């Protein structure tokens, strides 16, 4: 097939961009694929971070065509007309935020009109974690021009069917983020990060309220021999977290790295940790689990949304009730007292086979034939 993949991709940064790049890389093994990404992704006034651009290498994806201005409706029509001229068999939209709904919907409507081109929305989320005015309207508009959907968890599937009952879809689990390479020796990673603690856990990714870092910090109050690495750019007020750290008197056991970590440095943090902790208050799914599994790291997470579909309780990690610091602390203590790491790592090496890009590519091909 001739496939156009639309979404964030290099030079834009973040997990969705990485996913788009890896998907294009694997689709190209059996299809003709090009990526169309943004010339302007978010208006700078609305972007909560320091930079929207990737600091590291491009990775395995082909160069992307930077055509789309997310704020210019005339541009959306122009992009749709360009795609009409190319007439690909399939357009795949990487959909994560309703902000892009009007843009994606317009492009799909123009590109598909009186053409054999079909459109598929690969839904990282349907309902955003932090609701804003217009979310449902923008999502309904975009989905009106979709012929099929790919979802990566049952939670997202259920959200999809609220918007499009009877939609044609396939469920393909979120594949591993293999682009970050192989793990390095744990002690070597800790030396590189100047860590002397024997027990180290990792909270990784953009810091937003729904990710529950406050819960983990409160749990740390009873984890006297554990060091917590908080690694990721704050999209929430950093000082309220630091005030809580001071109030709990855990500053000597919490290290904050408030920055976006480039791809080449990411293996250090995951390799240095014994386990990755995701204390989310709400979740559809999280690519952080797939990064953790790529490095063979157990995950201790909230029993919520898609996290409970990927973390196998007592086999690849532990699941606990959300917003419960005592339960979270108890799971971390149990992880260490039960010496769970070796068996969990062994189990991860088995279950990670479910999260292959080959499976994702096959699911997309099957859906394309169905629509």
Secondary structure, DSSP 8 states (H G I E B T S, - for coil): -EEEEES--TTB-SHHHHHHHHHHHHHTTTSEEEEEEEEE-S-TTT--SS-SB--S---SS--EEEEEETT-HHHHHHHHHHHHHHT-SEEEEEE--GGGHHHHHHHHHHHHTTSS-EEEEEES-SS-SS--TTHHHHHHHHHTT-SEEEESSHHHHHHHHHHSTT--EEE------GGG-----HHHHHHHTT---S-EEEEES-B-GGG-HHHHHHHHTT-TT-EEEEES-BSS-HHHHHHHHHHHT-GGGEEEE-S---HHHHHHHHHH-SEEEE--SS-S--HHHHHHHHTT-EEEEES-TTHHHHS-BTTTEEEE-TT-HHHHHHHHHHHHHTT-HHHHHHHHHHHGGGS-HHHHHHHHHHHHHH-
